[in-house]
């Protein structure tokens, strides 16, 4: 069977499975819709959190980024796992003890202010949209390759699928579906990694393969990579702090991702779904363990893919080029503009002939290719397409293809290639639905029920929730078609925004009894305002990293420091929280009261 | 909430304060390890550590892409075990105070 047939089969079967689970677990009351009736076992909840967490960015982009950046790719690995430590130690158990639905709920109650609540809702929606846009783009890339359609058509298909799927079941459906999605995505990620590791190094464990000798070469993989990189004019693969990724920027991006993880609303909401405080801690452990399975494998895939790509492309003629190159060439995610000698050069210098089309339209790319042909013939109207694309910053293949293309590069069986597509889809779907739920609960619960219509009935709230999901999917689809960058870059912005807005006020809300409403709200606004302005200014306004040379991906750290500074700086000038808030803080800090074995299921809707 | 401790009892307030101090101590130690393994070994000292190598992988590079993640998983495991034990001790302490009262 062809790759395409296998893809239809796997995508069809896994998708059917998710729908069946959603149908079996369909829910009718609001509480189930948002937090799954609070009875999910810790390990299952950890698995669902892991699936929720590992998005298209983790699955599709991350190994590709590591493959391109080498050492600096580690900042994503550290950032997206290190954040779990912050989450587990600083937030999860306390928010579980607090026991309400959402993050804005906590902020609204702790700071006893509707203004704080609204600011938190706006931050939650803003962060979630940025993130969900990255997922839609990821789904689009999967479909564009395997259905052989344009990336944008792929995004439309993704929008339709996510919409059907997110409105069919509630959180109950989502939790158990995400458990299934976790298995699909982790098997799809590990299978090709193990196969490639066996093929290249003879060991079935990719993490060991990363440091092993290449079969028949007598050279260690990473040494070989460094040597090829040096020969072709690329920066070293294992040496840190080269080019724009200096120590400060790697540090800031890693820290922004860590604090952002801890402030991401769709992850935090997961910890309300377990039985008690102890289970919230276990749940955080299981989640990170399941996440680590993929994150520890990604560096191996990155290095193998780098080797396969350089070895498979550089110095080859048209006739010698591997099959995978041609199938991905159709998507525009990898381009070859020859200098006339008929041999492909993939280097880190001006002689490089491998590019990607990025945000250029099909017509623009065709125009550049036409001009390039003329230039090759010596026509004065022609233009060197390589220079044009290099100046547009489009050297090298699109990073997002690397995980999806790796099985093809290594010549693995057609079914493995197709299975990876199903895995990528599972990763994107599980995260998108988790995020959409946060968006819908933010609007339906925190905004509509808590502020606009305090008398709203359950069915009214459910209706608003579902309506918001519909609108959110469409908006996210539009954002997916016009993305401001790579999947994982878009996602990195979402983390920066979360780090700058939520993280400081939640931490201070738990660990300080002194911080009051006005300082917290001012801090949130200052943090997210500065970070959003800096990101927009850098991406669209041509700002040149004026804040200590920190790029837009790491700027969330500065926003976070600003948030802390504003909040703590204003605190002495404003009154401390009243008696009832003090009691709330004391009760959050204490696991007793929601004590072991006590059923808090029915105490929640009572307030 | 039937089992909420009575904060007016000074012995209960003491127990709660003790619990919170221990919690903060455990947390601080673990967070220091977190910072040293992740941001320290993985970023700040990565260039220095690269002089050594572990199983064919330069050490700084290994910390950034493998070691830090392993440390993080272990940290949360240690935290869950220690804190859940502390919770149980605290629960028993409060129960003892309550028994003493009645």
Interface residues (C-beta under 8 A of the other chain):
Chain A: X66 X71 X73 X74 X75 X77 X78 X81 X82 X84 X85 X86 X88 X89 X90 X93 X207 X208 X210 X211 X212 X213 X220 X221 X222 X223 X238 X239 X240 X241 X247 X250 X251 X254 X255 X258 X277 X278 X281 X282 X284 X285 X288 X289 X292 X295 X296 X299 X583 X586 X587 X589 X590 X591 X592 X593 X594 X595 X596 X598 X600 X603
Chain B: X1 X2 X3 X4 X5 X7 X16 X19 X20 X23 X27 X30 X31 X34 X38 X39 X42 X43 X44 X46 X47 X50 X54 X55 X56 X57 X58 X60 X61 X62 X64 X65 X66 X68 X69 X70 X72 X73 X75 X76 X77 X79 X80 X83 X84 X87 X88 X90 X91 X94
